[in-house]
């Protein structure tokens, strides 16, 4: 069980589960990050925040705190 924030640049992973509650989880799902979605990690900022990813054909920057709630394989 790995979290999105632990994935190095250049890898593609599949979302298996979203943790988190209420509005935060809803916001992540509204960005297109849902169970079964493929995420390609493009870039990680020097201090690890934010992380740039490709999801469903578009680019997205997410905070490390949000990436911690996304379980991937």
BATORDO-22545 format. One record per atom (N, C-alpha, C): y, x, z; residue in three letters. Coordinates in steps of 0.001 Angstrom, whole numbers, plus 500000, padded with zeros to 6 digits. Layout:
BEGIN
YXZALA
...
//
This chain:
BEGIN
498809500852500000UNK
500000500000500000UNK
501237500886500000UNK
501950500901498871UNK
503162501706498755UNK
504367500797498603UNK
505504501326498996UNK
506756500597498838UNK
507520501187497665UNK
508348500372497018UNK
509087500814495840UNK
509933502055496126UNK
510480502162497340UNK
511356503305497637UNK
510596504638497651UNK
509270504607497731UNK
508449505829497779UNK
508017506306496391UNK
508306505536495356UNK
507832505848494003UNK
508782506860493343UNK
508246507960492794UNK
509100508954492124UNK
509586508470490757UNK
510613509122490229UNK
511173508782488911UNK
510103508873487834UNK
510230508018486816UNK
509361508094485652UNK
508047507342485782UNK
507833506659486895UNK
506576505923487061UNK
506801504425486906UNK
505782503747486402UNK
505810502290486305UNK
504813501738487314UNK
505245500751488068UNK
504384500139489091UNK
504438498625488943UNK
503481497946489572UNK
503415496482489542UNK
503658495950490952UNK
504491494925491044UNK
504801494316492339UNK
503584493529492820UNK
503155493788494065UNK
502036493025494620UNK
502494492046495694UNK
503632492350496358UNK
504071491492497454UNK
505531491769497769UNK
506231490734498212UNK
507596490897498703UNK
507612490563500183UNK
508148491472500981UNK
508331491169502398UNK
509792490756502559UNK
510222490491503753UNK
511607490068503948UNK
511668488560504095UNK
512825488085504557UNK
512959486670504859UNK
514167486043504178UNK
514090484769503948UNK
515197483938503525UNK
516040484451502369UNK
517373484539502597UNK
518305484869501522UNK
518050486239500873UNK
517597487202501663UNK
517351488545501116UNK
516195488489500125UNK
515102487850500501UNK
513942487709499625UNK
514315486904498373UNK
515109485861498557UNK
515552485019497438UNK
516371485847496444UNK
517258486721496957UNK
518103487555496099UNK
517251488518495276UNK
516244489114495911UNK
515349490029495198UNK
514604489274494096UNK
514134488077494406UNK
513419487278493407UNK
514356486838492279UNK
515607486539492596UNK
516591486148491576UNK
516877487289490613UNK
516667488534491046UNK
516879489693490176UNK
515696489892489222UNK
514667489061489341UNK
513519489165488445UNK
512368489953489041UNK
512521490360490293UNK
511454491124490940UNK
510559490131491680UNK
509464489771491003UNK
508525488809491573UNK
507125489409491509UNK
506188488770492183UNK
504808489252492186UNK
504286489356490758UNK
503701490511490418UNK
503148490715489094UNK
504102491380488112UNK
505383491503488471UNK
506367492115487568UNK
506170493633487529UNK
506333494217486333UNK
506275495672486189UNK
507666496242486405UNK
507731497325487185UNK
509006497992487465UNK
508883499453487063UNK
509807499900486220UNK
509863501311485816UNK
511007501965486585UNK
510698503015487345UNK
511718503713488139UNK
512417504729487240UNK
513684504471486913UNK
514453505335486017UNK
515067506528486748UNK
515817506240487803UNK
516549507299488502UNK
516621506982489977UNK
516673508041490786UNK
516916507879492207UNK
518132508740492519UNK
519137508159493141UNK
520360508895493473UNK
520019510061494410UNK
520861511114494418UNK
520569512312495225UNK
520223512019496688UNK
520873511070497296UNK
520566510740498689UNK
519574509584498794UNK
519024509172497660UNK
517994508132497665UNK
518524506720497582UNK
519832506545497522UNK
520410505207497518UNK
521544505148496511UNK
521571504334495487UNK
520573503326495123UNK
519490503894494215UNK
518546503031493868UNK
517451503378492963UNK
517678502563491681UNK
517645503233490532UNK
517795502536489253UNK
516429502237488677UNK
516204500967488323UNK
514913500548487785UNK
515101499682486543UNK
514040499555485753UNK
513989498601484638UNK
513002497507485028UNK
513460496268484965UNK
512621495114485284UNK
512827494077484202UNK
511730493618483590UNK
511787492557482578UNK
512823492839481482UNK
512950494116481088UNK
513808494463479963UNK
515264494725480297UNK
515637494692481566UNK
517020495033481891UNK
517087496044483034UNK
518230496728483124UNK
518418497766484137UNK
519010497158485397UNK
518594497715486520UNK
518979497169487808UNK
519114498311488801UNK
520124498253489648UNK
520242499219490748UNK
520002498450492036UNK
519064498948492838UNK
518797498275494109UNK
518930499246495261UNK
519307498718496411UNK
519476499536497608UNK
518118499939498146UNK
518116501062498856UNK
516868501558499438UNK
516306500542500435UNK
517189499870501155UNK
516743498865502135UNK
516004497718501435UNK
516489497328500252UNK
515811496263499497UNK
514503496780498896UNK
514529498025498395UNK
513319498619497803UNK
512211498744498838UNK
512587498858500112UNK
511618498971501200UNK
510836497666501381UNK
511384496556500897UNK
510731495247501065UNK
509789494918499917UNK
509718495806498906UNK
508907495522497713UNK
507638496364497748UNK
506484495720497910UNK
505184496408497953UNK
504657496488496521UNK
504237497710496110UNK
503807497910494729UNK
502460498611494673UNK
501867498615493468UNK
500622499369493252UNK
500718500121491948UNK
//
